[in-house]
């Protein structure tokens, strides 16, 4: 059973709330999207974009 985060009603896990139809997105039983290296992948992408921009600026100026 899961408790609805909006209205507090208990409903079966994996389903949506029968009262307000809200699905459980983030909760204590759900894995965090920033846990399995996603945050580091985003940081690496940011560094790559920064390096490309730095190279383009260094070449054109
Ligand atoms: Zn609800």
PDB file of the backbone (N, CA, C, O) and the ligand in Angstrom, with CONECT records:
HET     ZN  A 101       1
ATOM      1  N   UNK A   1       0.842  -1.205   0.000  1.00  0.00           N
ATOM      2  CA  UNK A   1       0.000   0.000   0.000  1.00  0.00           C
ATOM      3  C   UNK A   1       0.878   1.256   0.000  1.00  0.00           C
ATOM      4  O   UNK A   1       1.937   1.294   0.626  1.00  0.00           O
ATOM      5  N   UNK A   2       0.421   2.255  -0.700  1.00  0.00           N
ATOM      6  CA  UNK A   2       1.099   3.535  -0.740  1.00  0.00           C
ATOM      7  C   UNK A   2       0.116   4.608  -0.281  1.00  0.00           C
ATOM      8  O   UNK A   2      -1.087   4.516  -0.527  1.00  0.00           O
ATOM      9  N   UNK A   3       0.640   5.606   0.377  1.00  0.00           N
ATOM     10  CA  UNK A   3      -0.202   6.714   0.798  1.00  0.00           C
ATOM     11  C   UNK A   3      -0.060   7.863  -0.196  1.00  0.00           C
ATOM     12  O   UNK A   3       1.052   8.243  -0.562  1.00  0.00           O
ATOM     13  N   UNK A   4      -1.159   8.395  -0.614  1.00  0.00           N
ATOM     14  CA  UNK A   4      -1.140   9.502  -1.569  1.00  0.00           C
ATOM     15  C   UNK A   4      -0.482  10.717  -0.942  1.00  0.00           C
ATOM     16  O   UNK A   4      -0.784  11.087   0.193  1.00  0.00           O
ATOM     17  N   UNK A   5       0.433  11.342  -1.703  1.00  0.00           N
ATOM     18  CA  UNK A   5       1.125  12.518  -1.198  1.00  0.00           C
ATOM     19  C   UNK A   5       0.280  13.768  -1.263  1.00  0.00           C
ATOM     20  O   UNK A   5       0.639  14.789  -0.678  1.00  0.00           O
ATOM     21  N   UNK A   6      -0.835  13.705  -1.963  1.00  0.00           N
ATOM     22  CA  UNK A   6      -1.661  14.903  -2.128  1.00  0.00           C
ATOM     23  C   UNK A   6      -2.835  14.914  -1.151  1.00  0.00           C
ATOM     24  O   UNK A   6      -3.062  15.903  -0.454  1.00  0.00           O
ATOM     25  N   UNK A   7      -3.578  13.806  -1.106  1.00  0.00           N
ATOM     26  CA  UNK A   7      -4.761  13.794  -0.257  1.00  0.00           C
ATOM     27  C   UNK A   7      -4.624  12.831   0.922  1.00  0.00           C
ATOM     28  O   UNK A   7      -5.479  12.815   1.808  1.00  0.00           O
ATOM     29  N   UNK A   8      -3.561  12.030   0.940  1.00  0.00           N
ATOM     30  CA  UNK A   8      -3.312  11.181   2.094  1.00  0.00           C
ATOM     31  C   UNK A   8      -4.047   9.866   2.094  1.00  0.00           C
ATOM     32  O   UNK A   8      -3.984   9.141   3.087  1.00  0.00           O
ATOM     33  N   UNK A   9      -4.737   9.525   1.030  1.00  0.00           N
ATOM     34  CA  UNK A   9      -5.482   8.270   0.977  1.00  0.00           C
ATOM     35  C   UNK A   9      -4.537   7.117   0.632  1.00  0.00           C
ATOM     36  O   UNK A   9      -3.617   7.274  -0.172  1.00  0.00           O
ATOM     37  N   UNK A  10      -4.779   5.949   1.256  1.00  0.00           N
ATOM     38  CA  UNK A  10      -3.959   4.775   0.971  1.00  0.00           C
ATOM     39  C   UNK A  10      -4.518   4.040  -0.227  1.00  0.00           C
ATOM     40  O   UNK A  10      -5.730   3.863  -0.353  1.00  0.00           O
ATOM     41  N   UNK A  11      -3.608   3.605  -1.125  1.00  0.00           N
ATOM     42  CA  UNK A  11      -4.032   2.867  -2.309  1.00  0.00           C
ATOM     43  C   UNK A  11      -2.936   1.876  -2.658  1.00  0.00           C
ATOM     44  O   UNK A  11      -1.810   2.025  -2.183  1.00  0.00           O
ATOM     45  N   UNK A  12      -3.234   0.847  -3.490  1.00  0.00           N
ATOM     46  CA  UNK A  12      -2.218  -0.155  -3.838  1.00  0.00           C
ATOM     47  C   UNK A  12      -1.022   0.464  -4.541  1.00  0.00           C
ATOM     48  O   UNK A  12      -1.173   1.363  -5.368  1.00  0.00           O
ATOM     49  N   UNK A  13       0.175  -0.024  -4.206  1.00  0.00           N
ATOM     50  CA  UNK A  13       1.401   0.514  -4.797  1.00  0.00           C
ATOM     51  C   UNK A  13       1.452   0.220  -6.283  1.00  0.00           C
ATOM     52  O   UNK A  13       1.017  -0.843  -6.724  1.00  0.00           O
ATOM     53  N   UNK A  14       1.980   1.152  -7.054  1.00  0.00           N
ATOM     54  CA  UNK A  14       2.056   0.993  -8.495  1.00  0.00           C
ATOM     55  C   UNK A  14       0.828   1.499  -9.207  1.00  0.00           C
ATOM     56  O   UNK A  14       0.812   1.589 -10.435  1.00  0.00           O
ATOM     57  N   UNK A  15      -0.202   1.831  -8.453  1.00  0.00           N
ATOM     58  CA  UNK A  15      -1.430   2.350  -9.036  1.00  0.00           C
ATOM     59  C   UNK A  15      -1.471   3.860  -8.816  1.00  0.00           C
ATOM     60  O   UNK A  15      -0.556   4.438  -8.229  1.00  0.00           O
ATOM     61  N   UNK A  16      -2.536   4.485  -9.292  1.00  0.00           N
ATOM     62  CA  UNK A  16      -2.709   5.900  -9.000  1.00  0.00           C
ATOM     63  C   UNK A  16      -3.816   6.081  -7.976  1.00  0.00           C
ATOM     64  O   UNK A  16      -4.619   5.176  -7.752  1.00  0.00           O
ATOM     65  N   UNK A  17      -3.855   7.236  -7.363  1.00  0.00           N
ATOM     66  CA  UNK A  17      -4.805   7.492  -6.291  1.00  0.00           C
ATOM     67  C   UNK A  17      -6.236   7.466  -6.826  1.00  0.00           C
ATOM     68  O   UNK A  17      -6.511   8.124  -7.828  1.00  0.00           O
ATOM     69  N   UNK A  18      -7.153   6.736  -6.201  1.00  0.00           N
ATOM     70  CA  UNK A  18      -8.529   6.683  -6.700  1.00  0.00           C
ATOM     71  C   UNK A  18      -9.296   7.985  -6.458  1.00  0.00           C
ATOM     72  O   UNK A  18     -10.322   8.228  -7.093  1.00  0.00           O
ATOM     73  N   UNK A  19      -8.806   8.815  -5.552  1.00  0.00           N
ATOM     74  CA  UNK A  19      -9.518  10.056  -5.261  1.00  0.00           C
ATOM     75  C   UNK A  19      -9.092  11.189  -6.187  1.00  0.00           C
ATOM     76  O   UNK A  19      -9.930  11.818  -6.833  1.00  0.00           O
ATOM     77  N   UNK A  20      -7.795  11.445  -6.249  1.00  0.00           N
ATOM     78  CA  UNK A  20      -7.314  12.587  -7.026  1.00  0.00           C
ATOM     79  C   UNK A  20      -6.510  12.161  -8.242  1.00  0.00           C
ATOM     80  O   UNK A  20      -6.029  13.020  -8.982  1.00  0.00           O
ATOM     81  N   UNK A  21      -6.345  10.847  -8.476  1.00  0.00           N
ATOM     82  CA  UNK A  21      -5.680  10.298  -9.661  1.00  0.00           C
ATOM     83  C   UNK A  21      -4.220  10.693  -9.769  1.00  0.00           C
ATOM     84  O   UNK A  21      -3.661  10.691 -10.866  1.00  0.00           O
ATOM     85  N   UNK A  22      -3.590  11.033  -8.651  1.00  0.00           N
ATOM     86  CA  UNK A  22      -2.180  11.393  -8.689  1.00  0.00           C
ATOM     87  C   UNK A  22      -1.330  10.136  -8.595  1.00  0.00           C
ATOM     88  O   UNK A  22      -1.562   9.294  -7.727  1.00  0.00           O
ATOM     89  N   UNK A  23      -0.342  10.001  -9.483  1.00  0.00           N
ATOM     90  CA  UNK A  23       0.574   8.875  -9.423  1.00  0.00           C
ATOM     91  C   UNK A  23       1.755   9.236  -8.537  1.00  0.00           C
ATOM     92  O   UNK A  23       2.164  10.395  -8.464  1.00  0.00           O
ATOM     93  N   UNK A  24       2.300   8.218  -7.861  1.00  0.00           N
ATOM     94  CA  UNK A  24       3.430   8.459  -6.963  1.00  0.00           C
ATOM     95  C   UNK A  24       4.693   8.636  -7.784  1.00  0.00           C
ATOM     96  O   UNK A  24       5.180   7.672  -8.374  1.00  0.00           O
ATOM     97  N   UNK A  25       5.223   9.822  -7.837  1.00  0.00           N
ATOM     98  CA  UNK A  25       6.458  10.070  -8.562  1.00  0.00           C
ATOM     99  C   UNK A  25       7.643   9.918  -7.647  1.00  0.00           C
ATOM    100  O   UNK A  25       8.308   8.882  -7.661  1.00  0.00           O
ATOM    101  N   UNK A  26       7.921  10.924  -6.854  1.00  0.00           N
ATOM    102  CA  UNK A  26       9.007  10.861  -5.895  1.00  0.00           C
ATOM    103  C   UNK A  26       8.441  10.480  -4.541  1.00  0.00           C
ATOM    104  O   UNK A  26       7.472  11.074  -4.068  1.00  0.00           O
ATOM    105  N   UNK A  27       9.045   9.499  -3.932  1.00  0.00           N
ATOM    106  CA  UNK A  27       8.580   9.062  -2.627  1.00  0.00           C
ATOM    107  C   UNK A  27       9.670   8.301  -1.924  1.00  0.00           C
ATOM    108  O   UNK A  27      10.741   8.079  -2.489  1.00  0.00           O
ATOM    109  N   UNK A  28       9.410   7.897  -0.692  1.00  0.00           N
ATOM    110  CA  UNK A  28      10.430   7.164   0.055  1.00  0.00           C
ATOM    111  C   UNK A  28      10.720   5.785  -0.524  1.00  0.00           C
ATOM    112  O   UNK A  28      11.786   5.224  -0.270  1.00  0.00           O
ATOM    113  N   UNK A  29       9.789   5.228  -1.299  1.00  0.00           N
ATOM    114  CA  UNK A  29       9.988   3.889  -1.850  1.00  0.00           C
ATOM    115  C   UNK A  29      10.521   3.911  -3.279  1.00  0.00           C
ATOM    116  O   UNK A  29      10.814   2.858  -3.845  1.00  0.00           O
ATOM    117  N   UNK A  30      10.649   5.096  -3.867  1.00  0.00           N
ATOM    118  CA  UNK A  30      11.129   5.202  -5.237  1.00  0.00           C
ATOM    119  C   UNK A  30      12.625   5.530  -5.246  1.00  0.00           C
ATOM    120  O   UNK A  30      13.093   6.292  -4.400  1.00  0.00           O
ATOM    121  N   UNK A  31      13.384   4.958  -6.202  1.00  0.00           N
ATOM    122  CA  UNK A  31      14.804   5.302  -6.289  1.00  0.00           C
ATOM    123  C   UNK A  31      14.987   6.721  -6.814  1.00  0.00           C
ATOM    124  O   UNK A  31      14.207   7.199  -7.637  1.00  0.00           O
ATOM    125  N   UNK A  32      16.013   7.374  -6.332  1.00  0.00           N
ATOM    126  CA  UNK A  32      16.276   8.738  -6.759  1.00  0.00           C
ATOM    127  C   UNK A  32      16.854   8.742  -8.168  1.00  0.00           C
ATOM    128  O   UNK A  32      17.707   7.908  -8.474  1.00  0.00           O
ATOM    129  N   UNK A  33      16.419   9.656  -9.040  1.00  0.00           N
ATOM    130  CA  UNK A  33      16.986   9.710 -10.389  1.00  0.00           C
ATOM    131  C   UNK A  33      18.417  10.201 -10.403  1.00  0.00           C
ATOM    132  O   UNK A  33      19.111  10.030 -11.405  1.00  0.00           O
ATOM    133  N   UNK A  34      18.886  10.812  -9.311  1.00  0.00           N
ATOM    134  CA  UNK A  34      20.250  11.335  -9.259  1.00  0.00           C
ATOM    135  C   UNK A  34      21.172  10.395  -8.493  1.00  0.00           C
ATOM    136  O   UNK A  34      22.183  10.832  -7.942  1.00  0.00           O
ATOM    137  N   UNK A  35      20.836   9.119  -8.452  1.00  0.00           N
ATOM    138  CA  UNK A  35      21.657   8.220  -7.648  1.00  0.00           C
ATOM    139  C   UNK A  35      22.661   7.437  -8.496  1.00  0.00           C
ATOM    140  O   UNK A  35      23.826   7.330  -8.114  1.00  0.00           O
ATOM    141  N   UNK A  36      22.240   6.895  -9.625  1.00  0.00           N
ATOM    142  CA  UNK A  36      23.084   5.963 -10.367  1.00  0.00           C
ATOM    143  C   UNK A  36      23.930   6.677 -11.407  1.00  0.00           C
ATOM    144  O   UNK A  36      23.853   6.365 -12.595  1.00  0.00           O
ATOM    145  N   UNK A  37      24.730   7.625 -10.972  1.00  0.00           N
ATOM    146  CA  UNK A  37      25.672   8.271 -11.872  1.00  0.00           C
ATOM    147  C   UNK A  37      25.069   9.280 -12.804  1.00  0.00           C
ATOM    148  O   UNK A  37      25.773   9.819 -13.658  1.00  0.00           O
ATOM    149  N   UNK A  38      23.779   9.560 -12.674  1.00  0.00           N
ATOM    150  CA  UNK A  38      23.150  10.528 -13.565  1.00  0.00           C
ATOM    151  C   UNK A  38      23.700  11.927 -13.333  1.00  0.00           C
ATOM    152  O   UNK A  38      23.923  12.691 -14.272  1.00  0.00           O
ATOM    153  N   UNK A  39      23.910  12.242 -12.068  1.00  0.00           N
ATOM    154  CA  UNK A  39      24.422  13.574 -11.735  1.00  0.00           C
ATOM    155  C   UNK A  39      25.828  13.766 -12.303  1.00  0.00           C
ATOM    156  O   UNK A  39      26.151  14.845 -12.801  1.00  0.00           O
ATOM    157  N   UNK A  40      26.665  12.727 -12.231  1.00  0.00           N
ATOM    158  CA  UNK A  40      28.028  12.839 -12.762  1.00  0.00           C
ATOM    159  C   UNK A  40      28.011  12.893 -14.280  1.00  0.00           C
ATOM    160  O   UNK A  40      28.848  13.565 -14.882  1.00  0.00           O
ATOM    161  N   UNK A  41      27.060  12.191 -14.914  1.00  0.00           N
ATOM    162  CA  UNK A  41      26.953  12.259 -16.369  1.00  0.00           C
ATOM    163  C   UNK A  41      26.569  13.666 -16.800  1.00  0.00           C
ATOM    164  O   UNK A  41      27.083  14.167 -17.800  1.00  0.00           O
ATOM    165  N   UNK A  42      25.669  14.312 -16.058  1.00  0.00           N
ATOM    166  CA  UNK A  42      25.278  15.682 -16.365  1.00  0.00           C
ATOM    167  C   UNK A  42      26.444  16.642 -16.167  1.00  0.00           C
ATOM    168  O   UNK A  42      26.638  17.565 -16.958  1.00  0.00           O
ATOM    169  N   UNK A  43      27.228  16.418 -15.092  1.00  0.00           N
ATOM    170  CA  UNK A  43      28.392  17.259 -14.828  1.00  0.00           C
ATOM    171  C   UNK A  43      29.439  17.088 -15.929  1.00  0.00           C
ATOM    172  O   UNK A  43      30.066  18.061 -16.349  1.00  0.00           O
ATOM    173  N   UNK A  44      29.627  15.856 -16.395  1.00  0.00           N
ATOM    174  CA  UNK A  44      30.589  15.602 -17.466  1.00  0.00           C
ATOM    175  C   UNK A  44      30.140  16.285 -18.754  1.00  0.00           C
ATOM    176  O   UNK A  44      30.960  16.852 -19.476  1.00  0.00           O
ATOM    177  N   UNK A  45      28.851  16.233 -19.044  1.00  0.00           N
ATOM    178  CA  UNK A  45      28.325  16.911 -20.218  1.00  0.00           C
ATOM    179  C   UNK A  45      28.530  18.407 -20.141  1.00  0.00           C
ATOM    180  O   UNK A  45      28.832  19.052 -21.146  1.00  0.00           O
ATOM    181  N   UNK A  46      28.365  18.966 -18.942  1.00  0.00           N
ATOM    182  CA  UNK A  46      28.574  20.399 -18.749  1.00  0.00           C
ATOM    183  C   UNK A  46      30.030  20.767 -18.988  1.00  0.00           C
ATOM    184  O   UNK A  46      30.319  21.799 -19.592  1.00  0.00           O
ATOM    185  N   UNK A  47      30.950  19.927 -18.516  1.00  0.00           N
ATOM    186  CA  UNK A  47      32.388  20.171 -18.711  1.00  0.00           C
ATOM    187  C   UNK A  47      32.741  20.093 -20.189  1.00  0.00           C
ATOM    188  O   UNK A  47      33.550  20.884 -20.673  1.00  0.00           O
ATOM    189  N   UNK A  48      32.141  19.147 -20.915  1.00  0.00           N
ATOM    190  CA  UNK A  48      32.412  18.993 -22.353  1.00  0.00           C
ATOM    191  C   UNK A  48      31.949  20.236 -23.106  1.00  0.00           C
ATOM    192  O   UNK A  48      32.670  20.755 -23.958  1.00  0.00           O
ATOM    193  N   UNK A  49      30.742  20.712 -22.789  1.00  0.00           N
ATOM    194  CA  UNK A  49      30.221  21.914 -23.447  1.00  0.00           C
ATOM    195  C   UNK A  49      31.107  23.113 -23.120  1.00  0.00           C
ATOM    196  O   UNK A  49      31.364  23.945 -23.990  1.00  0.00           O
ATOM    197  N   UNK A  50      31.576  23.210 -21.879  1.00  0.00           N
ATOM    198  CA  UNK A  50      32.456  24.300 -21.469  1.00  0.00           C
ATOM    199  C   UNK A  50      33.774  24.261 -22.234  1.00  0.00           C
ATOM    200  O   UNK A  50      34.281  25.298 -22.661  1.00  0.00           O
ATOM    201  N   UNK A  51      34.336  23.040 -22.407  1.00  0.00           N
ATOM    202  CA  UNK A  51      35.600  22.892 -23.119  1.00  0.00           C
ATOM    203  C   UNK A  51      35.444  23.250 -24.587  1.00  0.00           C
ATOM    204  O   UNK A  51      36.326  23.879 -25.172  1.00  0.00           O
ATOM    205  N   UNK A  52      34.316  22.850 -25.192  1.00  0.00           N
ATOM    206  CA  UNK A  52      34.073  23.176 -26.601  1.00  0.00           C
ATOM    207  C   UNK A  52      33.951  24.689 -26.778  1.00  0.00           C
ATOM    208  O   UNK A  52      34.529  25.263 -27.700  1.00  0.00           O
ATOM    209  N   UNK A  53      33.190  25.330 -25.880  1.00  0.00           N
ATOM    210  CA  UNK A  53      33.024  26.772 -25.955  1.00  0.00           C
ATOM    211  C   UNK A  53      34.357  27.485 -25.763  1.00  0.00           C
ATOM    212  O   UNK A  53      34.648  28.457 -26.459  1.00  0.00           O
ATOM    213  N   UNK A  54      35.162  27.010 -24.827  1.00  0.00           N
ATOM    214  CA  UNK A  54      36.470  27.601 -24.568  1.00  0.00           C
ATOM    215  C   UNK A  54      37.372  27.479 -25.789  1.00  0.00           C
ATOM    216  O   UNK A  54      38.093  28.417 -26.129  1.00  0.00           O
ATOM    217  N   UNK A  55      37.330  26.306 -26.458  1.00  0.00           N
ATOM    218  CA  UNK A  55      38.145  26.086 -27.645  1.00  0.00           C
ATOM    219  C   UNK A  55      37.712  27.002 -28.782  1.00  0.00           C
ATOM    220  O   UNK A  55      38.555  27.590 -29.460  1.00  0.00           O
ATOM    221  N   UNK A  56      36.396  27.128 -28.999  1.00  0.00           N
ATOM    222  CA  UNK A  56      35.885  27.970 -30.070  1.00  0.00           C
ATOM    223  C   UNK A  56      36.271  29.423 -29.823  1.00  0.00           C
ATOM    224  O   UNK A  56      36.671  30.123 -30.753  1.00  0.00           O
ATOM    225  N   UNK A  57      36.157  29.882 -28.585  1.00  0.00           N
ATOM    226  CA  UNK A  57      36.520  31.261 -28.256  1.00  0.00           C
ATOM    227  C   UNK A  57      38.018  31.482 -28.432  1.00  0.00           C
ATOM    228  O   UNK A  57      38.433  32.540 -28.906  1.00  0.00           O
ATOM    229  N   UNK A  58      38.832  30.503 -28.058  1.00  0.00           N
ATOM    230  CA  UNK A  58      40.278  30.628 -28.181  1.00  0.00           C
ATOM    231  C   UNK A  58      40.708  30.662 -29.647  1.00  0.00           C
ATOM    232  O   UNK A  58      41.676  31.340 -29.993  1.00  0.00           O
ATOM    233  N   UNK A  59      39.993  29.931 -30.513  1.00  0.00           N
ATOM    234  CA  UNK A  59      40.348  29.882 -31.931  1.00  0.00           C
ATOM    235  C   UNK A  59      39.912  31.167 -32.631  1.00  0.00           C
ATOM    236  O   UNK A  59      40.672  31.736 -33.415  1.00  0.00           O
ATOM    237  N   UNK A  60      38.706  31.618 -32.353  1.00  0.00           N
ATOM    238  CA  UNK A  60      38.142  32.742 -33.103  1.00  0.00           C
ATOM    239  C   UNK A  60      38.649  34.091 -32.628  1.00  0.00           C
ATOM    240  O   UNK A  60      38.504  35.070 -33.359  1.00  0.00           O
ATOM    241  N   UNK A  61      39.227  34.195 -31.463  1.00  0.00           N
ATOM    242  CA  UNK A  61      39.684  35.495 -30.971  1.00  0.00           C
ATOM    243  C   UNK A  61      41.189  35.663 -31.115  1.00  0.00           C
ATOM    244  O   UNK A  61      41.732  36.704 -30.747  1.00  0.00           O
TER     245      UNK A  61
HETATM  246 ZN    ZN A 101      -4.815  11.367  -3.716  1.00  0.00          ZN
END
